[in-house]
């Protein structure tokens, strides 16, 4: 009987730890996506300026 209780407690603790790790990973992924989104906007703006300058210099 003791081994069943130990197994159940171990399973619950393992599940809680796994859920906590997944939540941390999801938070990290969201932050990384946000950082990439900001970098992409910056690059798009820089490209737009370069394209505008190229068109203006060609005229």
C-alpha positions in Angstrom: 0.0 0.0 0.0 2.9 2.4 0.8 4.4 1.9 -2.6 1.1 2.9 -4.3 0.9 6.1 -2.2 4.6 6.9 -3.0 4.0 6.3 -6.7 0.9 8.5 -6.7 2.7 11.4 -4.9 5.7 11.0 -7.2 3.3 11.1 -10.3 1.6 14.2 -9.0 4.8 16.1 -8.2 6.2 15.1 -11.6 3.1 16.4 -13.4 3.2 19.7 -11.5 6.8 20.2 -12.4 6.2 19.4 -16.0 3.3 21.9 -16.2 5.5 24.6 -14.6 8.3 23.9 -17.1 5.8 24.1 -20.0 4.4 27.4 -18.7 8.0 28.8 -18.5 8.7 27.6 -22.0 5.5 29.2 -23.4 6.4 32.5 -21.7 9.9 32.4 -23.2 8.5 31.6 -26.7 6.0 34.5 -26.4 8.8 36.9 -25.4 11.1 35.7 -28.2 8.2 36.2 -30.7 7.7 39.7 -29.4 11.4 40.5 -29.8 11.5 39.1 -33.3 8.4 41.1 -34.2 10.1 44.3 -33.0 13.2 43.5 -35.0 11.2 42.7 -38.1 9.4 46.0 -37.9 12.7 47.8 -37.6 14.1 46.0 -40.6 11.0 46.6 -42.6 11.2 50.3 -41.8 14.9 50.4 -42.8 14.2 48.6 -46.0 11.4 51.0 -46.8 13.7 54.0 -46.3 16.4 52.4 -48.5 13.8 51.7 -51.3 12.5 55.2 -51.1 16.0 56.6 -51.3 16.8 54.4 -54.3 13.7 55.5 -56.1 14.4 59.2 -55.3 18.0 58.9 -56.5 17.0 57.2 -59.7 14.7 60.1 -60.7 
